[in-house]
Amino acid sequence: MTAKIVVHNLVKVFGPRPRLALERLKKGWTKKEILQKLGQTVGVNNVSFTVNEGEIFVIMGLSGSGKSTLIRCLNLLNKPTSGEIRVDGENIVEYDHNQLRKFRQEKMAMVFQQFGLLTHRTVLGNVEYGLEIKGVEKNKRREIALDALAKMGLKGWEEKMPQELSGGMQQRVGLARALANDPDILLMDEPFSALDPLIRREMQSELLDLQSKLKKTIVFITHDLNEAFKLGDRVAVMKDGSIVQIGTAEEILNNPSNEYIAEFVKGIDRTKIVRAKDIMQRADALVSLKDGVRVAIKEMQDNGISSVFVVDKERKLRGIVTIDDCIKAVKEGHSLVEILKQDYYTTKEDAYIEELLDLGVKTKYPIVVVDEERRILGIIVRTSILAGLLGNTNQD
């Protein structure tokens, strides 16, 4: 994986004497001591992390944890007191005014919680705004803006005013405006927290669908643990201006770094967090269509199983055969293709356990995890689903 953003020893202090507070931090003073004795507020305290290209990196924490201060450091809306922020290898903290303006216009865009739409402009006018500032020709910026609105499901709403739209639709406009500039990086500061729960879940799913196509690098801020684990490829949990733990949802759930994290994740609904890719096993026992029935029988005997999945030369799933049907086929002279069954279930690697529970009850065979081309990525047996619910999803 390629590092897109590298943050190293970042500190942000608010107050008239930030350098004095920085010295005290280096001597081991706590955030509370600095506030009480110096009247300075430590927003971000010696934070380091890396965001990989194309991932959704979620920063989560309770109110006052420093998450919003941190994300505003990433585009220098908050000027760091010390530390480095490297984007594509360049330390943007050292940028001058012109470099920073170009960086914000071309490389990084931000989506805010309160939408930030211009009420005197139409929906189309809002989405065009950033392109207009960049000097993009009128017809070209209109074309780009219309395409961005279509991606967000807002075709036909171009001439409406923001106040005519629901909260969810306004947030879609905000996201379309950010995407219109085609930034490498999207910063999203609690963008869904003002929405109703149902609309919020819809927007989360839409963001994941959009990301599967666009592959942007996204830094997403939230105070909601379920939202963090649903969206994040990795999650950083903050407390008192510091990052307490960074990891995947599974890593944080199964191996909390301290008591604070353990308490934080206690009682979370794992069916909405753990995905198929977290519990699937390698599908080592497979048979190719070019193989015969006797090869399938040997594969089942060698692996101690009573059925085996059949794939073509591109590893695309074609069906399943059972030991009973194979033995009968040998006696009657049938080919492998003639005895293929299709009474099994498939799923995608990003499906959650809650979507697999009913399948696990109904199926006679392992659930097959496939990609868009129906290539086999792995299999899920019933015990794997149970292990996912109990928090033991380590697979050999």
One Martini backbone bead per residue (centre of mass of N, CA, C, O) as a GRO file, in nm:
protein
  396
    1MET     BB    1   0.099   0.035   0.018
    2THR     BB    2   0.033   0.380  -0.021
    3ALA     BB    3   0.128   0.671   0.111
    4LYS     BB    4  -0.050   0.979   0.145
    5ILE     BB    5  -0.054   1.027   0.465
    6VAL     BB    6   0.185   1.183   0.699
    7VAL     BB    7   0.188   1.190   1.050
    8HIS     BB    8   0.420   1.381   1.274
    9ASN     BB    9   0.415   1.496   1.577
   10LEU     BB   10   0.138   1.637   1.635
   11VAL     BB   11   0.065   1.982   1.739
   12LYS     BB   12  -0.213   2.162   1.912
   13VAL     BB   13  -0.229   2.497   2.038
   14PHE     BB   14  -0.436   2.702   2.237
   15GLY     BB   15  -0.306   3.029   2.260
   16PRO     BB   16  -0.062   3.279   2.347
   17ARG     BB   17   0.157   3.020   2.449
   18PRO     BB   18   0.240   2.753   2.277
   19ARG     BB   19   0.546   2.704   2.330
   20LEU     BB   20   0.524   2.661   2.634
   21ALA     BB   21   0.335   2.417   2.617
   22LEU     BB   22   0.529   2.243   2.452
   23GLU     BB   23   0.749   2.220   2.664
   24ARG     BB   24   0.567   2.084   2.881
   25LEU     BB   25   0.496   1.833   2.719
   26LYS     BB   26   0.795   1.730   2.700
   27LYS     BB   27   0.792   1.711   3.036
   28GLY     BB   28   0.486   1.566   3.097
   29TRP     BB   29   0.251   1.725   3.075
   30THR     BB   30  -0.076   1.765   3.090
   31LYS     BB   31  -0.355   1.888   2.960
   32LYS     BB   32  -0.471   1.979   3.235
   33GLU     BB   33  -0.221   2.134   3.343
   34ILE     BB   34  -0.202   2.342   3.112
   35LEU     BB   35  -0.479   2.466   3.159
   36GLN     BB   36  -0.449   2.543   3.465
   37LYS     BB   37  -0.146   2.692   3.453
   38LEU     BB   38  -0.163   2.838   3.137
   39GLY     BB   39  -0.435   2.853   2.959
   40GLN     BB   40  -0.401   2.607   2.766
   41THR     BB   41  -0.504   2.425   2.468
   42VAL     BB   42  -0.495   2.084   2.388
   43GLY     BB   43  -0.594   1.941   2.089
   44VAL     BB   44  -0.309   1.811   1.996
   45ASN     BB   45  -0.103   1.514   2.104
   46ASN     BB   46   0.132   1.365   1.950
   47VAL     BB   47   0.052   1.278   1.644
   48SER     BB   48   0.056   0.957   1.464
   49PHE     BB   49   0.004   0.875   1.108
   50THR     BB   50  -0.134   0.670   0.836
   51VAL     BB   51  -0.260   0.717   0.501
   52ASN     BB   52  -0.382   0.535   0.255
   53GLU     BB   53  -0.436   0.484  -0.057
   54GLY     BB   54  -0.791   0.443  -0.087
   55GLU     BB   55  -0.880   0.492   0.206
   56ILE     BB   56  -1.079   0.467   0.500
   57PHE     BB   57  -1.011   0.700   0.757
   58VAL     BB   58  -1.103   0.685   1.093
   59ILE     BB   59  -1.191   0.941   1.331
   60MET     BB   60  -1.254   0.879   1.676
   61GLY     BB   61  -1.468   1.037   1.932
   62LEU     BB   62  -1.541   1.226   2.171
   63SER     BB   63  -1.612   1.503   2.302
   64GLY     BB   64  -1.290   1.660   2.311
   65SER     BB   65  -1.065   1.463   2.167
   66GLY     BB   66  -0.963   1.617   1.871
   67LYS     BB   67  -1.075   1.541   1.582
   68SER     BB   68  -1.148   1.821   1.451
   69THR     BB   69  -0.876   1.951   1.489
   70LEU     BB   70  -0.717   1.748   1.320
   71ILE     BB   71  -0.860   1.777   1.040
   72ARG     BB   72  -0.785   2.092   1.029
   73CYS     BB   73  -0.480   2.034   0.995
   74LEU     BB   74  -0.476   1.886   0.710
   75ASN     BB   75  -0.563   2.193   0.574
   76LEU     BB   76  -0.479   2.440   0.772
   77LEU     BB   77  -0.706   2.568   0.945
   78ASN     BB   78  -0.503   2.447   1.144
   79LYS     BB   79  -0.213   2.548   1.279
   80PRO     BB   80   0.046   2.394   1.370
   81THR     BB   81   0.277   2.394   1.626
   82SER     BB   82   0.378   2.098   1.550
   83GLY     BB   83   0.506   1.914   1.293
   84GLU     BB   84   0.394   1.680   1.038
   85ILE     BB   85   0.247   1.699   0.692
   86ARG     BB   86   0.240   1.445   0.452
   87VAL     BB   87   0.179   1.483   0.098
   88ASP     BB   88   0.332   1.310  -0.121
   89GLY     BB   89   0.605   1.400   0.063
   90GLU     BB   90   0.489   1.680   0.148
   91ASN     BB   91   0.522   1.953   0.367
   92ILE     BB   92   0.246   2.155   0.423
   93VAL     BB   93   0.340   2.339   0.662
   94GLU     BB   94   0.551   2.494   0.450
   95TYR     BB   95   0.352   2.642   0.301
   96ASP     BB   96   0.246   2.883   0.119
   97HIS     BB   97  -0.019   3.053   0.011
   98ASN     BB   98  -0.018   2.945  -0.285
   99GLN     BB   99   0.024   2.645  -0.224
  100LEU     BB  100  -0.229   2.611  -0.044
  101ARG     BB  101  -0.443   2.694  -0.248
  102LYS     BB  102  -0.378   2.473  -0.456
  103PHE     BB  103  -0.418   2.233  -0.268
  104ARG     BB  104  -0.723   2.289  -0.205
  105GLN     BB  105  -0.820   2.291  -0.510
  106GLU     BB  106  -0.673   1.996  -0.611
  107LYS     BB  107  -0.628   1.773  -0.355
  108MET     BB  108  -0.835   1.897  -0.130
  109ALA     BB  109  -1.146   1.820   0.039
  110MET     BB  110  -1.447   1.939   0.218
  111VAL     BB  111  -1.692   1.798   0.448
  112PHE     BB  112  -1.957   1.912   0.629
  113GLN     BB  113  -2.202   1.898   0.864
  114GLN     BB  114  -2.358   2.186   0.761
  115PHE     BB  115  -2.282   2.173   0.436
  116GLY     BB  116  -2.218   2.482   0.326
  117LEU     BB  117  -2.428   2.627   0.162
  118LEU     BB  118  -2.537   2.848  -0.086
  119THR     BB  119  -2.845   3.007  -0.069
  120HIS     BB  120  -2.816   3.190  -0.351
  121ARG     BB  121  -2.775   2.912  -0.483
  122THR     BB  122  -2.796   2.664  -0.665
  123VAL     BB  123  -2.715   2.349  -0.689
  124LEU     BB  124  -2.533   2.390  -0.935
  125GLY     BB  125  -2.386   2.644  -0.826
  126ASN     BB  126  -2.252   2.498  -0.588
  127VAL     BB  127  -2.090   2.286  -0.755
  128GLU     BB  128  -1.939   2.511  -0.936
  129TYR     BB  129  -1.778   2.700  -0.747
  130GLY     BB  130  -1.487   2.578  -0.738
  131LEU     BB  131  -1.448   2.596  -1.049
  132GLU     BB  132  -1.479   2.902  -1.067
  133ILE     BB  133  -1.234   2.974  -0.890
  134LYS     BB  134  -1.034   2.814  -1.093
  135GLY     BB  135  -1.137   2.898  -1.401
  136VAL     BB  136  -1.347   2.735  -1.531
  137GLU     BB  137  -1.519   2.690  -1.789
  138LYS     BB  138  -1.853   2.705  -1.809
  139ASN     BB  139  -1.926   2.443  -1.970
  140LYS     BB  140  -1.733   2.257  -1.817
  141ARG     BB  141  -1.843   2.299  -1.525
  142ARG     BB  142  -2.126   2.202  -1.588
  143GLU     BB  143  -2.053   1.915  -1.674
  144ILE     BB  144  -1.919   1.832  -1.407
  145ALA     BB  145  -2.158   1.896  -1.215
  146LEU     BB  146  -2.368   1.708  -1.343
  147ASP     BB  147  -2.209   1.450  -1.293
  148ALA     BB  148  -2.193   1.473  -0.982
  149LEU     BB  149  -2.501   1.474  -0.935
  150ALA     BB  150  -2.557   1.200  -1.063
  151LYS     BB  151  -2.382   1.034  -0.864
  152MET     BB  152  -2.584   1.151  -0.619
  153GLY     BB  153  -2.893   1.146  -0.724
  154LEU     BB  154  -2.961   1.472  -0.859
  155LYS     BB  155  -3.121   1.446  -1.097
  156GLY     BB  156  -3.342   1.736  -1.142
  157TRP     BB  157  -3.207   1.948  -0.902
  158GLU     BB  158  -3.031   2.188  -1.016
  159GLU     BB  159  -3.256   2.447  -0.979
  160LYS     BB  160  -3.258   2.428  -0.694
  161MET     BB  161  -3.274   2.518  -0.370
  162PRO     BB  162  -3.146   2.425  -0.072
  163GLN     BB  163  -3.421   2.476   0.099
  164GLU     BB  164  -3.576   2.244  -0.084
  165LEU     BB  165  -3.405   2.041   0.074
  166SER     BB  166  -3.303   1.794   0.234
  167GLY     BB  167  -3.056   1.698   0.435
  168GLY     BB  168  -2.953   1.465   0.256
  169MET     BB  169  -2.943   1.631  -0.008
  170GLN     BB  170  -2.750   1.848   0.088
  171GLN     BB  171  -2.515   1.650   0.138
  172ARG     BB  172  -2.492   1.563  -0.156
  173VAL     BB  173  -2.410   1.840  -0.259
  174GLY     BB  174  -2.151   1.864  -0.091
  175LEU     BB  175  -2.020   1.613  -0.221
  176ALA     BB  176  -2.038   1.703  -0.516
  177ARG     BB  177  -1.860   1.952  -0.482
  178ALA     BB  178  -1.607   1.797  -0.401
  179LEU     BB  179  -1.595   1.603  -0.657
  180ALA     BB  180  -1.572   1.817  -0.888
  181ASN     BB  181  -1.254   1.868  -0.819
  182ASP     BB  182  -1.102   1.599  -0.803
  183PRO     BB  183  -0.982   1.486  -0.544
  184ASP     BB  184  -0.771   1.282  -0.366
  185ILE     BB  185  -0.891   1.418  -0.097
  186LEU     BB  186  -1.122   1.352   0.174
  187LEU     BB  187  -1.281   1.556   0.413
  188MET     BB  188  -1.493   1.434   0.693
  189ASP     BB  189  -1.696   1.623   0.925
  190GLU     BB  190  -1.952   1.482   1.038
  191PRO     BB  191  -2.166   1.459   0.781
  192PHE     BB  192  -2.417   1.269   0.932
  193SER     BB  193  -2.505   1.379   1.229
  194ALA     BB  194  -2.769   1.564   1.128
  195LEU     BB  195  -2.915   1.307   1.059
  196ASP     BB  196  -3.126   1.081   1.026
  197PRO     BB  197  -3.085   0.753   1.079
  198LEU     BB  198  -3.182   0.652   0.799
  199ILE     BB  199  -3.021   0.855   0.625
  200ARG     BB  200  -2.748   0.784   0.743
  201ARG     BB  201  -2.735   0.492   0.639
  202GLU     BB  202  -2.763   0.564   0.341
  203MET     BB  203  -2.504   0.741   0.325
  204GLN     BB  204  -2.306   0.521   0.402
  205SER     BB  205  -2.369   0.333   0.162
  206GLU     BB  206  -2.309   0.543  -0.061
  207LEU     BB  207  -2.014   0.588   0.011
  208LEU     BB  208  -1.922   0.296  -0.040
  209ASP     BB  209  -2.010   0.284  -0.334
  210LEU     BB  210  -1.842   0.525  -0.431
  211GLN     BB  211  -1.561   0.415  -0.336
  212SER     BB  212  -1.560   0.158  -0.521
  213LYS     BB  213  -1.516   0.356  -0.777
  214LEU     BB  214  -1.307   0.604  -0.689
  215LYS     BB  215  -1.075   0.567  -0.471
  216LYS     BB  216  -1.044   0.749  -0.238
  217THR     BB  217  -0.904   0.953   0.006
  218ILE     BB  218  -1.037   0.913   0.343
  219VAL     BB  219  -1.126   1.140   0.607
  220PHE     BB  220  -1.321   1.041   0.893
  221ILE     BB  221  -1.552   1.190   1.118
  222THR     BB  222  -1.655   1.053   1.447
  223HIS     BB  223  -1.869   0.947   1.739
  224ASP     BB  224  -1.953   0.674   1.597
  225LEU     BB  225  -1.876   0.348   1.619
  226ASN     BB  226  -2.050   0.212   1.401
  227GLU     BB  227  -1.964   0.403   1.174
  228ALA     BB  228  -1.662   0.351   1.189
  229PHE     BB  229  -1.677   0.036   1.136
  230LYS     BB  230  -1.832   0.050   0.865
  231LEU     BB  231  -1.627   0.254   0.701
  232GLY     BB  232  -1.353   0.158   0.805
  233ASP     BB  233  -1.053   0.026   0.734
  234ARG     BB  234  -0.959   0.227   0.958
  235VAL     BB  235  -0.915   0.312   1.314
  236ALA     BB  236  -0.904   0.608   1.520
  237VAL     BB  237  -0.872   0.656   1.867
  238MET     BB  238  -0.966   0.928   2.074
  239LYS     BB  239  -0.800   1.104   2.362
  240ASP     BB  240  -0.705   1.397   2.474
  241GLY     BB  241  -0.552   1.443   2.175
  242SER     BB  242  -0.505   1.133   2.145
  243ILE     BB  243  -0.398   0.826   2.024
  244VAL     BB  244  -0.486   0.500   2.132
  245GLN     BB  245  -0.593   0.353   1.855
  246ILE     BB  246  -0.506   0.144   1.567
  247GLY     BB  247  -0.745  -0.019   1.341
  248THR     BB  248  -0.941  -0.247   1.283
  249ALA     BB  249  -1.230  -0.356   1.391
  250GLU     BB  250  -1.123  -0.634   1.476
  251GLU     BB  251  -0.872  -0.542   1.635
  252ILE     BB  252  -1.028  -0.370   1.844
  253LEU     BB  253  -1.228  -0.585   1.945
  254ASN     BB  254  -1.006  -0.820   2.011
  255ASN     BB  255  -0.753  -0.583   2.081
  256PRO     BB  256  -0.751  -0.391   2.315
  257SER     BB  257  -0.512  -0.161   2.443
  258ASN     BB  258  -0.723  -0.083   2.676
  259GLU     BB  259  -0.968  -0.005   2.897
  260TYR     BB  260  -1.101   0.216   2.732
  261ILE     BB  261  -1.153   0.046   2.477
  262ALA     BB  262  -1.303  -0.189   2.608
  263GLU     BB  263  -1.540  -0.008   2.705
  264PHE     BB  264  -1.616   0.116   2.431
  265VAL     BB  265  -1.686  -0.186   2.286
  266LYS     BB  266  -1.888  -0.272   2.475
  267GLY     BB  267  -2.179  -0.418   2.334
  268ILE     BB  268  -2.138  -0.444   2.050
  269ASP     BB  269  -2.270  -0.513   1.733
  270ARG     BB  270  -2.120  -0.755   1.541
  271THR     BB  271  -2.323  -0.792   1.297
  272LYS     BB  272  -2.244  -0.472   1.205
  273ILE     BB  273  -1.914  -0.525   1.169
  274VAL     BB  274  -1.866  -0.801   1.071
  275ARG     BB  275  -1.724  -0.957   0.793
  276ALA     BB  276  -1.668  -1.187   0.560
  277LYS     BB  277  -1.354  -1.128   0.537
  278ASP     BB  278  -1.308  -1.196   0.853
  279ILE     BB  279  -1.430  -1.523   0.831
  280MET     BB  280  -1.296  -1.636   0.603
  281GLN     BB  281  -1.173  -1.903   0.413
  282ARG     BB  282  -0.978  -2.082   0.240
  283ALA     BB  283  -1.016  -2.233  -0.091
  284ASP     BB  284  -0.842  -2.518  -0.136
  285ALA     BB  285  -1.092  -2.700  -0.217
  286LEU     BB  286  -1.074  -2.757  -0.562
  287VAL     BB  287  -1.233  -2.787  -0.888
  288SER     BB  288  -1.199  -2.836  -1.218
  289LEU     BB  289  -1.367  -2.871  -1.510
  290LYS     BB  290  -1.131  -3.047  -1.645
  291ASP     BB  291  -1.193  -3.237  -1.443
  292GLY     BB  292  -1.287  -3.521  -1.301
  293VAL     BB  293  -1.461  -3.717  -1.088
  294ARG     BB  294  -1.211  -3.855  -0.953
  295VAL     BB  295  -1.078  -3.592  -0.862
  296ALA     BB  296  -1.306  -3.504  -0.673
  297ILE     BB  297  -1.291  -3.747  -0.485
  298LYS     BB  298  -0.996  -3.705  -0.395
  299GLU     BB  299  -1.032  -3.421  -0.277
  300MET     BB  300  -1.233  -3.509  -0.056
  301GLN     BB  301  -1.057  -3.725   0.079
  302ASP     BB  302  -0.805  -3.541   0.148
  303ASN     BB  303  -1.013  -3.322   0.316
  304GLY     BB  304  -1.270  -3.444   0.460
  305ILE     BB  305  -1.513  -3.414   0.247
  306SER     BB  306  -1.858  -3.403   0.079
  307SER     BB  307  -1.773  -3.139  -0.085
  308VAL     BB  308  -1.715  -2.941  -0.398
  309PHE     BB  309  -1.596  -2.686  -0.572
  310VAL     BB  310  -1.641  -2.545  -0.903
  311VAL     BB  311  -1.412  -2.432  -1.155
  312ASP     BB  312  -1.259  -2.251  -1.374
  313LYS     BB  313  -0.968  -2.122  -1.516
  314GLU     BB  314  -1.058  -1.831  -1.360
  315ARG     BB  315  -1.202  -1.909  -1.079
  316LYS     BB  316  -1.494  -1.950  -1.147
  317LEU     BB  317  -1.799  -2.020  -1.044
  318ARG     BB  318  -2.007  -2.328  -1.126
  319GLY     BB  319  -2.023  -2.523  -0.861
  320ILE     BB  320  -2.137  -2.836  -0.703
  321VAL     BB  321  -2.016  -3.142  -0.549
  322THR     BB  322  -2.080  -3.467  -0.439
  323ILE     BB  323  -1.993  -3.776  -0.332
  324ASP     BB  324  -2.248  -3.928  -0.419
  325ASP     BB  325  -2.263  -3.820  -0.713
  326CYS     BB  326  -1.979  -3.918  -0.797
  327ILE     BB  327  -2.017  -4.222  -0.753
  328LYS     BB  328  -2.259  -4.243  -0.947
  329ALA     BB  329  -2.108  -4.131  -1.200
  330VAL     BB  330  -1.905  -4.360  -1.230
  331LYS     BB  331  -2.119  -4.587  -1.277
  332GLU     BB  332  -2.278  -4.408  -1.521
  333GLY     BB  333  -2.078  -4.205  -1.689
  334HIS     BB  334  -2.054  -3.921  -1.580
  335SER     BB  335  -1.991  -3.593  -1.569
  336LEU     BB  336  -1.921  -3.314  -1.397
  337VAL     BB  337  -2.126  -3.122  -1.536
  338GLU     BB  338  -2.385  -3.313  -1.492
  339ILE     BB  339  -2.354  -3.279  -1.144
  340LEU     BB  340  -2.411  -2.997  -1.100
  341LYS     BB  341  -2.476  -2.768  -0.843
  342GLN     BB  342  -2.688  -2.464  -0.712
  343ASP     BB  343  -2.751  -2.513  -0.381
  344TYR     BB  344  -2.614  -2.227  -0.297
  345TYR     BB  345  -2.431  -1.959  -0.137
  346THR     BB  346  -2.358  -1.615  -0.185
  347THR     BB  347  -2.105  -1.354  -0.130
  348LYS     BB  348  -1.964  -1.069  -0.020
  349GLU     BB  349  -1.691  -0.939   0.156
  350ASP     BB  350  -1.880  -0.683   0.281
  351ALA     BB  351  -2.058  -0.851   0.435
  352TYR     BB  352  -2.253  -0.896   0.704
  353ILE     BB  353  -2.347  -1.111   0.943
  354GLU     BB  354  -2.652  -1.036   0.940
  355GLU     BB  355  -2.669  -1.148   0.632
  356LEU     BB  356  -2.573  -1.464   0.717
  357LEU     BB  357  -2.756  -1.609   0.922
  358ASP     BB  358  -2.978  -1.735   0.739
  359LEU     BB  359  -2.785  -1.886   0.552
  360GLY     BB  360  -2.655  -2.066   0.776
  361VAL     BB  361  -2.924  -2.220   0.832
  362LYS     BB  362  -3.004  -2.317   0.526
  363THR     BB  363  -2.742  -2.438   0.452
  364LYS     BB  364  -2.541  -2.727   0.338
  365TYR     BB  365  -2.313  -2.529   0.269
  366PRO     BB  366  -2.087  -2.329   0.212
  367ILE     BB  367  -2.019  -2.003   0.187
  368VAL     BB  368  -1.953  -1.802  -0.094
  369VAL     BB  369  -1.689  -1.586  -0.174
  370VAL     BB  370  -1.730  -1.324  -0.412
  371ASP     BB  371  -1.688  -1.146  -0.683
  372GLU     BB  372  -1.800  -0.980  -0.961
  373GLU     BB  373  -1.683  -1.247  -1.136
  374ARG     BB  374  -1.709  -1.512  -0.947
  375ARG     BB  375  -1.465  -1.528  -0.780
  376ILE     BB  376  -1.298  -1.700  -0.543
  377LEU     BB  377  -1.210  -1.595  -0.201
  378GLY     BB  378  -1.401  -1.785  -0.016
  379ILE     BB  379  -1.520  -1.945   0.288
  380ILE     BB  380  -1.823  -2.016   0.494
  381VAL     BB  381  -1.881  -2.148   0.795
  382ARG     BB  382  -2.071  -2.179   1.067
  383THR     BB  383  -1.838  -2.148   1.277
  384SER     BB  384  -1.748  -1.867   1.171
  385ILE     BB  385  -2.000  -1.713   1.254
  386LEU     BB  386  -1.979  -1.773   1.553
  387ALA     BB  387  -1.695  -1.656   1.592
  388GLY     BB  388  -1.778  -1.364   1.509
  389LEU     BB  389  -1.979  -1.324   1.749
  390LEU     BB  390  -1.748  -1.398   1.980
  391GLY     BB  391  -1.448  -1.289   1.873
  392ASN     BB  392  -1.321  -1.542   1.681
  393THR     BB  393  -1.155  -1.471   1.357
  394ASN     BB  394  -0.916  -1.647   1.329
  395GLN     BB  395  -0.737  -1.759   1.049
  396ASP     BB  396  -0.536  -1.996   0.874
   0.00000   0.00000   0.00000
